[in-house]
Amino acid sequence: MEEIEGILELNKTEGIYIDIGTKVYLEIEGVNFSVTSIFIGMLKDEFMIVTLPKRYKSVKNKLFPGNRMVVKYLHDGSVYAFQSSVIELITNPIRALAIEYPKIVQERELRIIKRNNVIIPGRVEAKKTEFPVLVNDISKNGCSFIYQNNKSNIASLRDGDILRVYCQFPGVSDEVGVMACVRNVRREKGQLSVGAEFQDITTAFLTPLMHFLFSIEDFF
């Protein structure tokens, strides 16, 4: 379990910034992978309630009272993290986990500008043509993708062309799309590499993108 460095005091007058339904990432003492839960409520300065985590059976034996954890989540483009511990595993009348209310919290802005090397399956619609691509580089502002330059695909793209990029993010059942503008086109090893800047990003695209960036970055 990671320790939190550079912690800031929690603003006691305003409380913690988190909305009901927020996905939280739990790094539990004695577990070498993180699990996700959903925040469902709290009593200020006393406790917080989250759903039983995904992969519950794999971590059940670590959810005993007093076991420590680090909780991380996204809110308004920032990452919040705090240390907590298990209060009680609830199985009746609901199935949930009670954890300690944080005394201290860390806030960091999500590094949304940094490009991240990835492999995300997707497709592009441009010039009345649709073709599959691999997104290999992405940030909040834009992405780059490659496709085989053959007769079944579009012949060429140019700077300034408007297209729509669809991404299939891990853990998201449906692909999500966003409008984009071509900023550069390069030929690399028989393929075209296209860099595009996102335009008019909707919440439907931004939310899974932010969670994806959060999941692949090491913030602390």
C-alpha positions in Angstrom: 0.0 0.0 0.0 1.3 3.4 -1.0 1.9 6.1 1.6 0.6 9.6 0.8 3.2 12.3 0.7 2.8 16.0 0.8 -0.6 15.8 2.5 -2.8 18.8 3.0 -5.1 19.5 5.9 -8.7 18.8 5.1 -10.9 21.9 5.2 -13.1 21.0 8.2 -15.7 23.8 7.4 -16.3 22.6 3.9 -15.8 18.8 4.3 -14.5 16.4 1.8 -15.3 17.0 -1.9 -17.1 13.8 -3.1 -20.5 13.1 -4.7 -22.7 10.1 -4.1 -22.1 7.6 -6.9 -18.4 8.5 -7.3 -16.1 5.6 -8.2 -13.4 5.2 -5.6 -10.2 3.2 -5.8 -9.2 1.3 -2.7 -5.6 0.2 -2.1 -5.9 -2.1 0.9 -3.1 -3.1 3.2 -2.0 -6.7 2.3 -3.5 -6.6 -1.2 -1.1 -6.1 -4.2 -3.8 -4.7 -6.5 -6.4 -1.9 -6.2 -10.1 -2.5 -6.3 -13.0 -0.2 -7.0 -16.1 0.7 -5.1 -18.9 3.3 -5.3 -19.3 6.0 -2.6 -22.8 5.9 -1.2 -22.8 8.1 1.9 -21.1 9.5 5.0 -21.5 11.1 8.4 -19.2 14.1 8.5 -16.2 13.6 10.8 -17.4 10.1 11.7 -17.4 7.5 8.8 -17.9 7.0 5.1 -19.9 4.2 3.4 -18.9 2.5 0.1 -20.2 -0.5 -1.7 -18.4 -3.8 -1.4 -15.5 -3.6 -3.8 -15.3 -5.4 -7.1 -13.3 -8.6 -6.7 -14.8 -8.8 -3.2 -14.1 -12.5 -2.8 -10.4 -11.8 -3.5 -10.1 -9.2 -0.8 -12.7 -10.2 1.8 -10.2 -11.6 4.2 -8.5 -8.2 4.3 -11.6 -6.2 5.1 -11.3 -6.7 8.9 -11.8 -3.8 11.4 -8.6 -1.7 11.6 -7.0 -2.7 8.4 -5.6 0.3 6.6 -6.2 1.5 3.1 -5.6 4.4 0.8 -8.7 5.8 -1.0 -8.4 7.7 -4.3 -11.0 9.3 -6.5 -11.6 12.0 -9.1 -13.5 15.2 -8.6 -13.7 18.2 -10.9 -10.5 17.3 -12.7 -8.4 16.7 -9.5 -7.4 13.5 -7.8 -8.1 13.3 -4.1 -6.5 10.7 -1.8 -6.6 9.9 1.8 -5.6 7.2 4.3 -8.4 5.4 6.1 -9.1 2.1 7.7 -12.0 -0.4 7.9 -14.6 0.2 10.5 -17.0 -2.6 9.7 -18.0 -5.0 6.9 -21.8 -4.7 6.6 -23.8 -7.6 5.2 -27.2 -6.9 6.7 -29.6 -5.2 5.9 -27.3 -3.9 3.1 -23.9 -5.1 1.7 -21.4 -2.3 2.2 -18.2 -1.2 3.8 -17.8 1.4 6.5 -14.5 3.2 6.6 -13.0 6.0 8.7 -13.7 9.6 7.7 -10.4 11.2 6.7 -8.5 13.5 9.0 -6.1 14.6 6.2 -6.4 14.6 2.4 -4.2 15.2 -0.6 -5.4 17.0 -3.7 -3.5 17.0 -7.0 -4.6 18.2 -10.4 -4.9 15.3 -12.9 -2.1 15.4 -15.3 -4.4 15.8 -18.3 -2.0 17.5 -20.6 0.7 14.8 -20.5 0.5 12.3 -23.4 0.2 8.6 -22.5 1.4 5.7 -24.6 -1.5 3.3 -24.9 -3.1 0.8 -27.2 -6.9 1.5 -27.4 -9.0 -0.1 -30.2 -11.1 2.4 -32.0 -12.5 3.7 -35.3 -12.6 6.9 -37.2 -15.3 8.5 -39.4 -13.9 10.9 -41.9 -14.7 12.0 -45.5 -17.8 9.8 -45.6 -15.6 6.8 -44.8 -15.2 4.7 -41.7 -12.1 2.6 -40.8 -10.6 0.9 -37.8 -7.6 2.4 -35.9 -5.4 1.9 -32.9 -5.1 4.9 -30.6 -1.6 4.9 -29.3 -1.3 8.2 -27.5 -4.0 10.2 -25.7 -4.5 13.1 -23.3 -7.5 15.2 -22.4 -6.7 17.5 -25.3 -6.2 15.0 -28.1 -4.8 11.7 -29.4 -2.8 10.1 -32.1 -3.8 6.9 -34.0 -2.5 4.7 -36.7 -4.1 2.6 -39.4 -2.8 0.5 -42.3 -2.5 2.6 -45.4 -4.2 0.2 -47.9 -7.0 0.4 -50.4 -9.7 -0.5 -47.9 -9.0 2.6 -45.9 -9.2 6.3 -46.5 -6.5 7.4 -48.9 -5.2 10.4 -46.9 -6.0 12.9 -44.2 -4.8 16.5 -44.1 -4.2 19.1 -41.5 -7.5 20.8 -40.6 -9.7 17.8 -41.6 -12.6 17.2 -39.2 -13.3 13.7 -38.1 -14.9 11.7 -35.4 -12.8 9.4 -33.2 -14.4 6.5 -31.3 -12.5 4.8 -28.5 -13.2 1.5 -26.7 -11.9 2.2 -23.2 -11.2 -0.7 -20.9 -14.0 -1.5 -18.5 -16.5 0.6 -20.6 -19.1 -1.6 -22.3 -19.8 0.8 -25.2 -17.4 2.8 -27.4 -17.5 6.6 -27.0 -16.9 9.2 -29.6 -15.6 12.7 -29.9 -15.1 15.2 -32.7 -11.5 16.1 -33.5 -9.4 18.2 -35.9 -6.3 16.7 -37.7 -3.2 18.6 -36.6 -0.5 16.5 -38.2 -0.1 13.4 -40.5 3.1 11.3 -40.6 4.0 8.2 -42.5 5.7 5.6 -40.3 6.7 2.1 -41.5 3.9 1.8 -44.1 1.3 3.3 -41.8 -0.1 6.8 -41.4 0.2 8.2 -37.9 -2.4 11.0 -37.4 -2.4 13.5 -34.5 -5.8 15.0 -33.7 -7.0 17.7 -31.3 -10.4 17.0 -29.6 -13.2 19.5 -30.3 -16.4 20.1 -28.2 -15.7 17.3 -25.7 -18.9 16.0 -24.1 -19.3 14.5 -20.7 -20.1 11.1 -22.2 -16.5 11.0 -23.6 -14.7 13.0 -21.0 -15.8 11.0 -18.0 -14.5 7.6 -19.2 -11.4 9.3 -20.6 -10.6 10.9 -17.2 -11.1 7.6 -15.4 -8.9 5.8 -18.0 -6.1 8.4 -17.6 -6.4 8.1 -13.8 -6.1 4.3 -13.9 -2.9 4.3 -15.9 -1.1 7.1 -14.1 1.0 6.8 -11.0 0.0 10.0 -9.1 1.5 9.4 -5.7 
